[in-house]
Amino acid sequence: MIQTMKTVKRVNFEDCDPFAHLNNANYLNYFLTAREEQLRTNGILDIFKHAEESGNSWAVVSHAINYLKPARLGEELEIWSRMLTTESFINLVEFIMLNHRTRQIKSVMHTRFAYFSIQKAKPVTPGKELKSLFRKIALFPDRKISTFSIDNRMEKIKAEAAESGNGPVF
């Protein structure tokens, strides 16, 4: 099963600040939209259909984001997403944004998502089927969320970005 999913996206004018850089708040939109599309188009999970059928969905608990280099107007970006691990009702997802051609890393984000009941507005434990899916797609299904940070992942991310395009990273 696919663990790291990738999408190509061009930086749009309306998403930029006056310096023609992707506005910092829009990094979140680019990352989250890419993740939803990647899960659906790869046949892993349609989160909207799941919410409609189960009454449960995911909410963002926290973001940790490092802005490394500006993403510029018109630049073609590659956005990666992958679940690092899962615990109880929390999933930790890693996002990486890089230049599609040069492989220069623009930003890295870790997001914690809580699975919750929409009606009760409270966390709920996913069923066996979802837990099994999460274990299949998580890169490190047996590691605790607390053991991850962007800083301790950066060397691995840099190496992986370089290998993926046989080009420079920074």
C-alpha positions as CSV (number, residue, x, y, z in Angstrom):
1,M,0.0,0.0,0.0
2,I,1.2,3.5,-0.8
3,Q,2.8,5.3,2.2
4,T,4.2,8.4,0.7
5,M,1.8,10.1,-1.7
6,K,2.7,13.0,-4.0
7,T,0.8,15.7,-5.8
8,V,2.1,18.5,-8.2
9,K,0.6,22.0,-7.7
10,R,1.5,25.3,-9.2
11,V,1.6,28.4,-6.9
12,N,-1.4,30.6,-7.8
13,F,-1.4,34.4,-7.8
14,E,-4.3,34.7,-5.4
15,D,-2.4,32.6,-2.8
16,C,0.6,34.9,-2.7
17,D,1.7,37.9,-0.6
18,P,2.9,41.2,-2.0
19,F,6.4,39.7,-2.5
20,A,5.0,37.0,-4.9
21,H,5.7,34.3,-2.2
22,L,3.1,31.8,-1.2
23,N,1.4,33.4,1.9
24,N,2.3,31.4,5.0
25,A,-1.3,30.6,5.9
26,N,-1.8,29.1,2.4
27,Y,0.9,26.4,3.0
28,L,-1.6,24.8,5.3
29,N,-4.3,24.9,2.6
30,Y,-1.9,23.4,0.0
31,F,-0.9,20.6,2.4
32,L,-4.3,19.7,3.6
33,T,-6.0,19.8,0.2
34,A,-3.2,17.7,-1.3
35,R,-3.6,15.1,1.5
36,E,-7.4,14.8,0.9
37,E,-6.9,14.4,-2.8
38,Q,-4.1,11.9,-2.4
39,L,-6.1,9.7,-0.1
40,R,-9.1,9.8,-2.4
41,T,-7.3,9.4,-5.8
42,N,-5.1,6.6,-4.5
43,G,-8.2,4.7,-3.4
44,I,-7.2,4.7,0.2
45,L,-10.0,6.7,1.9
46,D,-12.6,9.3,0.8
47,I,-12.8,11.3,4.0
48,F,-16.0,13.1,3.1
49,K,-17.8,9.8,2.2
50,H,-16.5,8.3,5.4
51,A,-17.9,11.2,7.4
52,E,-21.2,11.0,5.7
53,E,-21.5,7.2,6.3
54,S,-20.0,6.9,9.8
55,G,-20.7,10.3,11.4
56,N,-17.0,10.6,12.3
57,S,-14.2,12.6,10.8
58,W,-10.8,14.1,11.6
59,A,-10.0,17.5,13.1
60,V,-6.6,19.2,13.3
61,V,-5.2,19.1,16.8
62,S,-1.9,20.9,16.1
63,H,0.5,21.9,13.3
64,A,4.3,22.3,13.5
65,I,5.6,23.9,10.4
66,N,9.1,24.9,9.2
67,Y,9.3,27.4,6.4
68,L,12.7,26.8,4.8
69,K,12.6,28.6,1.4
70,P,9.8,30.7,-0.1
71,A,7.5,29.1,-2.6
72,R,7.2,31.6,-5.4
73,L,4.4,32.7,-7.8
74,G,4.1,30.2,-10.7
75,E,6.5,27.7,-9.1
76,E,5.6,24.1,-9.7
77,L,5.6,22.3,-6.3
78,E,5.5,18.7,-5.3
79,I,3.6,18.0,-2.1
80,W,4.2,14.8,-0.3
81,S,2.1,13.5,2.6
82,R,2.5,10.4,4.7
83,M,1.3,9.1,8.1
84,L,4.2,8.7,10.4
85,T,2.3,6.9,13.2
86,T,-1.0,6.5,14.9
87,E,-2.0,6.2,18.6
88,S,-5.5,5.7,20.0
89,F,-7.5,8.3,18.1
90,I,-4.6,10.5,17.0
91,N,-2.7,10.3,13.6
92,L,0.6,12.1,13.0
93,V,1.0,13.1,9.3
94,E,4.1,14.5,7.7
95,F,3.9,17.0,4.8
96,I,6.8,18.0,2.6
97,M,6.7,20.7,-0.1
98,L,9.5,20.9,-2.6
99,N,10.3,22.4,-6.0
100,H,9.2,19.8,-8.5
101,R,12.3,20.3,-10.7
102,T,15.2,21.3,-8.4
103,R,14.0,19.2,-5.4
104,Q,14.7,22.2,-3.1
105,I,12.6,21.7,0.1
106,K,10.3,24.7,0.7
107,S,8.5,23.6,3.9
108,V,7.9,20.6,6.2
109,M,4.9,20.3,8.4
110,H,3.7,17.8,11.0
111,T,0.0,17.7,11.8
112,R,-1.8,15.8,14.5
113,F,-5.3,14.8,13.5
114,A,-7.9,13.6,16.1
115,Y,-10.7,11.2,15.0
116,F,-13.9,12.4,16.4
117,S,-17.7,12.1,16.4
118,I,-19.2,15.0,14.4
119,Q,-22.5,14.8,16.3
120,K,-20.9,14.5,19.8
121,A,-17.9,16.7,19.0
122,K,-15.7,14.4,21.0
123,P,-12.8,12.1,20.2
124,V,-13.7,8.5,19.4
125,T,-11.5,5.4,18.8
126,P,-11.5,4.3,15.2
127,G,-12.9,0.8,14.4
128,K,-10.8,-2.2,13.6
129,E,-10.9,-1.6,9.9
130,L,-9.6,2.0,10.2
131,K,-6.9,0.9,12.7
132,S,-5.8,-1.8,10.3
133,L,-5.6,0.7,7.4
134,F,-3.6,3.2,9.5
135,R,-1.1,0.5,10.5
136,K,-0.6,-0.4,6.8
137,I,0.0,3.2,5.7
138,A,2.0,4.5,8.7
139,L,5.7,4.6,8.1
140,F,6.4,3.8,11.8
141,P,3.2,2.2,13.2
142,D,4.8,1.1,16.5
143,R,6.5,4.4,17.4
144,K,4.9,6.9,19.8
145,I,3.9,10.3,18.5
146,S,6.0,12.0,21.2
147,T,9.2,10.6,19.6
148,F,8.8,12.7,16.4
149,S,9.8,16.2,15.6
150,I,10.5,18.0,12.3
151,D,14.1,18.7,13.4
152,N,14.9,15.0,14.0
153,R,13.4,14.1,10.7
154,M,15.1,16.7,8.5
155,E,18.2,14.7,7.5
156,K,16.1,11.8,6.3
157,I,13.8,14.1,4.5
158,K,16.7,15.9,2.7
159,A,18.2,12.6,1.6
160,E,14.8,11.3,0.4
161,A,14.1,14.5,-1.6
162,A,17.6,14.3,-3.2
163,E,17.1,10.6,-4.1
164,S,13.6,11.2,-5.6
165,G,14.9,13.5,-8.2
166,N,18.7,12.9,-8.3
167,G,19.2,16.6,-7.7
168,P,20.1,19.1,-5.1
169,V,17.9,19.7,-2.0
170,F,19.2,23.0,-0.5
